[in-house]
Amino acid sequence: MTTTLDLAGIGIGPFNLSLAAQLDSIDGLHVRFFERNARFDWHPGMMLPGVELQTSFLKDLVTATNPTSPWSFIAYLVAHRRFYEFLNADFEAVPRQEFARYLAWVAERLSTLRFNCAVREVGFNGELFTLAFGHETRTARNLSIGVGLVPQIPDWARLILGSKGFHSSEAAHRLGDMEGRRIAVIGGGQSGAEIMLHLLSAPRAGAEITWLSRRPNFQPLDDSPFVNEFFTPHYVERFHRLAEQRRAATVMRQKLAGDGISLSTLRAIYRRIYELKHFSAGPEIGLLPHREVLELTQDRDEVRLVMRNGFDGGIEMLSADMIVLATGYRYEIPECLAPLREKLALDDNGHVRLASDFSAKWDGPANRHIFVLNGGRFSHGIAEPQLSLMAWRSAVIANALVGRPHFDTEPASQLVQWTGDDGRSRLRNAAGLRA
Ligand SMILES: Cc1cc2nc3c(=O)[nH]c(=O)nc-3n(C[C@H](O)[C@H](O)[C@H](O)COP(=O)(O)OP(=O)(O)OC[C@H]3O[C@@H](n4cnc5c(N)ncnc54)[C@H](O)[C@@H]3O)c2cc1C
């Protein structure tokens, strides 16, 4: 007989790993996290040479709310005897490989993690959650859903998937033995940029490399101080209090705060193209921002894209041998939660409605929680899919789980007054006058 868990985590990416690391500091809890893969591996399909973290290494699994935890990035550096070398290297951005190794190091050491355990189905028997894996089941009082996002494949691309195209999440495995001379990379985010840089680093003879994006230009991540205020607990709290429609509109306006290209990657691409253009008989390079793909057809070995040019309004055509879809990721309620789907309250975007402590609003007992990680873009804001606040979010969830403030998660005093309640100045809410 196995005992009932206080919390069962589904999926072990960075977000549930952070929760597991934070819960490790609380005695007497019985928790397990389950991952379908054999070991922790952070986005291996995009682990191309030279890729960099877009976030400070201090925004690790634990530090923001638990700086003395043994599971910090600095603890990892010390354990590997490279604290001084790391400092001397003076990275502007930490190599993603280094951060992935840190995450894997923690994952190898926490005793609450179970790999090779795909959760097939989750039900609720009126009192407890039931998790089915293969022929086994486990029961749990609470759940933490950390299954990540799924690749976004545009409908027009389904036809060629596999043979003539692939999603960026497979890039590291597919770019090496790609056939064909003419390659089109579709997508103007960080993944598209990293793939472009990789293709330009050692182009094949006679290659034609085209980069196209729906965005009006190849645009940088907005990493400026006031924009970074969106990635603070204080902002997230204020954002969560907004009406649902206002939140959705706000998120749409903040795209480049979370989903732009690192300036260093943009510079590296530009400089590399300069070298190839002026100092070698390099490949033919096409840079096509402001293009929206309308249609894709395949004629034998050739793929043809029909695009609308958002700059001059024209319709254009491009032929390629291979397409790389750097078209991002989307939220999806995982298949294993199908038996609970009817009980979950959804918002207009099809996301599970989340309370401020990241628990789903659902038709079930108030003392049974389904915490959702990486699903709150429209409830908690654009920080949700990023590493930035994971340590704080895990601490908020941990407090909700144990029913007391084990971690201090109170936001620091705020710099920006997002609402009239934010005090300190002569600003006051004048509810009666609100337009
Ligand atoms: C290439 C790339 C680079 C990124 N770089 C940064 C960055 O520099 N800074 C930043 O802030 N953010 C970055 N992000 C965004 C974000 O931090 C990552 O996507 C992060 O991995 C999200 O963590 P997660 O735990 O939600 O999901 P994931 O990392 O996707 O992990 C989910 C896990 O759940 C498992 N799983 C799914 N279903 C089941 C099931 N039924 N049973 C068991 N296991 C299951 C999966 O196998 C997977 O291991 C990046 C994203 C990508 C794609």
Ligand as a Chemical Component Dictionary entry (heavy atoms), coordinates in Angstrom:
data_LIG
# 
_chem_comp.id                   LIG 
_chem_comp.type                 NON-POLYMER 
_chem_comp.pdbx_formal_charge   0 
_chem_comp.three_letter_code    LIG 
# 
loop_
_chem_comp_atom.comp_id 
_chem_comp_atom.atom_id 
_chem_comp_atom.alt_atom_id 
_chem_comp_atom.type_symbol 
_chem_comp_atom.charge 
_chem_comp_atom.model_Cartn_x 
_chem_comp_atom.model_Cartn_y 
_chem_comp_atom.model_Cartn_z 
_chem_comp_atom.pdbx_ordinal 
LIG C1  C1  C 0 14.436 27.174 -25.911 1  
LIG C2  C2  C 0 13.849 27.931 -24.745 2  
LIG C3  C3  C 0 14.653 28.777 -24.002 3  
LIG C4  C4  C 0 14.120 29.475 -22.924 4  
LIG N1  N1  N 0 14.924 30.329 -22.248 5  
LIG C5  C5  C 0 14.409 31.074 -21.248 6  
LIG C6  C6  C 0 15.222 32.046 -20.565 7  
LIG O1  O1  O 0 16.388 32.221 -20.877 8  
LIG N2  N2  N 0 14.648 32.767 -19.562 9  
LIG C7  C7  C 0 13.338 32.599 -19.203 10 
LIG O2  O2  O 0 12.871 33.264 -18.287 11 
LIG N3  N3  N 0 12.557 31.702 -19.838 12 
LIG C8  C8  C 0 13.042 30.944 -20.854 13 
LIG N4  N4  N 0 12.220 30.052 -21.509 14 
LIG C9  C9  C 0 10.815 29.938 -21.083 15 
LIG C10 C10 C 0 10.597 28.974 -19.876 16 
LIG O3  O3  O 0 11.455 29.320 -18.828 17 
LIG C11 C11 C 0 10.828 27.521 -20.236 18 
LIG O4  O4  O 0 9.984  27.109 -21.279 19 
LIG C12 C12 C 0 10.647 26.540 -19.064 20 
LIG O5  O5  O 0 11.210 25.322 -19.446 21 
LIG C13 C13 C 0 9.203  26.312 -18.647 22 
LIG O6  O6  O 0 9.204  25.363 -17.616 23 
LIG P1  P1  P 0 8.018  24.331 -17.325 24 
LIG O7  O7  O 0 8.415  23.590 -16.107 25 
LIG O8  O8  O 0 6.710  25.042 -17.317 26 
LIG O9  O9  O 0 7.921  23.387 -18.617 27 
LIG P2  P2  P 0 8.900  22.403 -19.365 28 
LIG O10 O10 O 0 10.307 22.811 -19.237 29 
LIG O11 O11 O 0 8.342  22.247 -20.740 30 
LIG O12 O12 O 0 8.730  21.022 -18.589 31 
LIG C14 C14 C 0 7.522  20.296 -18.566 32 
LIG C15 C15 C 0 7.823  18.840 -18.282 33 
LIG O13 O13 O 0 6.598  18.130 -18.084 34 
LIG C16 C16 C 0 6.732  16.819 -18.606 35 
LIG N5  N5  N 0 5.399  16.249 -18.808 36 
LIG C17 C17 C 0 4.423  16.697 -19.632 37 
LIG N6  N6  N 0 3.318  15.916 -19.513 38 
LIG C18 C18 C 0 3.600  14.962 -18.598 39 
LIG C19 C19 C 0 2.859  13.863 -18.044 40 
LIG N7  N7  N 0 1.605  13.612 -18.414 41 
LIG N8  N8  N 0 3.457  13.077 -17.125 42 
LIG C20 C20 C 0 4.751  13.336 -16.724 43 
LIG N9  N9  N 0 5.491  14.342 -17.228 44 
LIG C21 C21 C 0 4.926  15.160 -18.140 45 
LIG C22 C22 C 0 7.520  17.049 -19.891 46 
LIG O14 O14 O 0 8.154  15.863 -20.331 47 
LIG C23 C23 C 0 8.524  18.137 -19.449 48 
LIG O15 O15 O 0 9.723  17.569 -18.995 49 
LIG C24 C24 C 0 12.732 29.339 -22.582 50 
LIG C25 C25 C 0 11.933 28.502 -23.355 51 
LIG C26 C26 C 0 12.479 27.811 -24.437 52 
LIG C27 C27 C 0 11.570 26.940 -25.271 53 
# 
loop_
_chem_comp_bond.comp_id 
_chem_comp_bond.atom_id_1 
_chem_comp_bond.atom_id_2 
_chem_comp_bond.value_order 
_chem_comp_bond.pdbx_ordinal 
LIG C1  C2  SING 1  
LIG C2  C3  SING 2  
LIG C2  C26 DOUB 3  
LIG C3  C4  DOUB 4  
LIG C4  N1  SING 5  
LIG C4  C24 SING 6  
LIG N1  C5  DOUB 7  
LIG C5  C6  SING 8  
LIG C5  C8  SING 9  
LIG C6  O1  DOUB 10 
LIG C6  N2  SING 11 
LIG N2  C7  SING 12 
LIG C7  O2  DOUB 13 
LIG C7  N3  SING 14 
LIG N3  C8  DOUB 15 
LIG C8  N4  SING 16 
LIG N4  C9  SING 17 
LIG N4  C24 SING 18 
LIG C9  C10 SING 19 
LIG C10 O3  SING 20 
LIG C10 C11 SING 21 
LIG C11 O4  SING 22 
LIG C11 C12 SING 23 
LIG C12 O5  SING 24 
LIG C12 C13 SING 25 
LIG C13 O6  SING 26 
LIG O6  P1  SING 27 
LIG P1  O7  DOUB 28 
LIG P1  O8  SING 29 
LIG P1  O9  SING 30 
LIG O9  P2  SING 31 
LIG P2  O10 DOUB 32 
LIG P2  O11 SING 33 
LIG P2  O12 SING 34 
LIG O12 C14 SING 35 
LIG C14 C15 SING 36 
LIG C15 O13 SING 37 
LIG C15 C23 SING 38 
LIG O13 C16 SING 39 
LIG C16 N5  SING 40 
LIG C16 C22 SING 41 
LIG N5  C17 SING 42 
LIG N5  C21 SING 43 
LIG C17 N6  DOUB 44 
LIG N6  C18 SING 45 
LIG C18 C19 SING 46 
LIG C18 C21 DOUB 47 
LIG C19 N7  SING 48 
LIG C19 N8  DOUB 49 
LIG N8  C20 SING 50 
LIG C20 N9  DOUB 51 
LIG N9  C21 SING 52 
LIG C22 O14 SING 53 
LIG C22 C23 SING 54 
LIG C23 O15 SING 55 
LIG C24 C25 DOUB 56 
LIG C25 C26 SING 57 
LIG C26 C27 SING 58 
# 
